[in-house]
Amino acid sequence: MSRQDEIVQAINELKVHFDKNLNNKYVKNIILKLDMTSDIKHNMGILLDYKTLYFDSKGTIDDIYSSIKAIGLFIKEIQIRVLPNIVSFTGDTFFGASGSKDPNDKILFQMAIKNYPMNIKLLAKMCYSLLKMVVEYDKENFSVSPAFESVRNFDEIANSLKSIIEHDNKKV
């Protein structure tokens, strides 16, 4: 499998994880309540909403870096604002908004909330892994002037993701 194929596969896995575990009907309100800039939302969408990525220029690589950085900022915001008070942050908003009275929905809602910190950490791991793959691809294909050299605060992206991965969920 080529490095491009590995990157596309990692992006697909990241997107599926995000949609199934962090943006499903039970916890979608968490994202809707966050106060994120339109730039962060747009840049997250590059990976999470993409249909096709063309690896024909450094611009695509820049876009991937911007998206990983935005997802990292999203994760940090979740860790600071949501995880310490996740139950009060979500409340029973799902049930009020959906009008659901199904007991299975209540159980699935509780499971989604309970697993949210673990799923955020997994998202960070997936982003970090993707970042390493993209850096290798960048070095191989744009060795004279890799795109990561022009990304502002590039080292902070990797360091932030690493610190999230190493963070003990029990402290949250």
N, C-alpha and C positions, 0 to 999 in steps of 0.2 A: 504494500500500500504506500502510495507517495505521501510526502509530508502535507501536500495540499489536501489530499483525501482524509488524512488524519485530522487536520484542522477542521474541515467541514464536518466530519463525524463528531468531533468534540463540541462544535457549535450546536449541532443537532441535539446531542445529549443534554447540553446545557439548557437549550430552549425547552425540551421536553420536561426536564426537571423543574424548571421555573414554572411552566404552565400547569403541570400536574400537582405541584406541592406548594407553590408560593403565590400562585395567581388563580387558584381554583375558586369555585363559588363560595366556599366556606371561609376563606381568608382574603379574598379580593379586596374587602373594605380596608384592610391594613394598608395596602398600597395606595388606595384612593385617599386615605387620610394623611398620607405623608406630604409634606410641603417641599417638593423637589422642583428645581427650576426646569423650564422647558428644554434647556440644553441637555440636562441629565436625562430626562425622559426620552428625548430624541436619540441621544447617543446609546442609551440602553437598547432602544428599538433596533439599532443597526444589527445587533446579534439576535435579539429576542423576537424580532418581527420580520427578519429578512426572508426573502424568497430565494435569491440567488446572489452569491458573492463571486466576483470575477477577480482572479489573482493575476491581473495583467499590469498592475502598477503599484507603486508605493502608496498611492492614495488609499487603496483597499486596506493595506496593512495599517496605515494611519487610522482609518475608520475602526478597525478591529481594536487597536490600542485605546482609542477614545471610548469605545463601548465597554471594554473591560474596566477602564478607569471609572466610568459612570456606574457600572454595576458594583464596583468596589465602594463608591460613595453611597450608593443605595444600601448596601450591606451595613456600612458603618452607621448610617441613619437608623436602620432597623435596630442595630445593637444598642444605640444610645437612647432612642425614643420609645421603641416598642417592646423589646424583650424584657426589660426590667418590670414592666407592668402590662404584660401581654393580655392577661385576662380582663383587666379594666380597660385596656385599649380597644379590645374587640367587643367586650360585653356580649350581648346577645344580638348584635347588629344583624347578623345573618338571618336570624329568625324574624326580626322585625321587618327587614327589607323583603324577605322572600315570602313571608306568610306561611312558612312550612310548619306543619304540626307533626311531621313524621318522626318517630323516635329514632329511626336509623340516621336521619339527618343530624340529630342532636349528638349521637355517638360519633359520627364522622366529623362533625364540627369540633368536638372535644379532642379527637385524635389529631386533626389538622393543627389545632392550637398547641397541643402537647409536643408535636413533632416539629413545629416551626423553627425553634432554635437549631435543631440538628440539620434541618433542610437549608437553613441560611449558611451554616458552616459547610455543608456539602457544596452549595453554590460557590462559596469562596474557594474551596479546593478545586472545583472544576474550572473556575476562572484562572486560578494560579497555574494549573496544568496547561490550559489553553495559552496563557501568556508565555510560558516557557516554549511551547511548540512554535508560536508565532515569532518569537525572538530568534529561534534557530532558523526558521524559514527566512526571516528577514536577513540574517547574517549570510546565509547561503546564496540568496538571490540578489541582494543589494549590498554586497560586501564593501563596495567603495564608500557608500553613504547609506547605511541602514536607517530605516525610518524611525526606529526607537531613539536614535540620537537627537532627533528634532522634537520628540515628545516632551512637553514641559512636565517637570517633576516625575520623570519616568521611574526613578528608583523608589519613589514613594508608593507607586502602584503595587509593585511586588512586595515591598515591606509591609504595606497595609494588609494585603491579602494573607501574607504569612502570619502576621500577628492575629488576624481573625481565626485562622486555622488552628493556631496554637492556643487560642483563648479557651479556658476551661468553661464549658457550658454551665457547670454548677454555680459559677459566680454570677451568671446572668440573672 
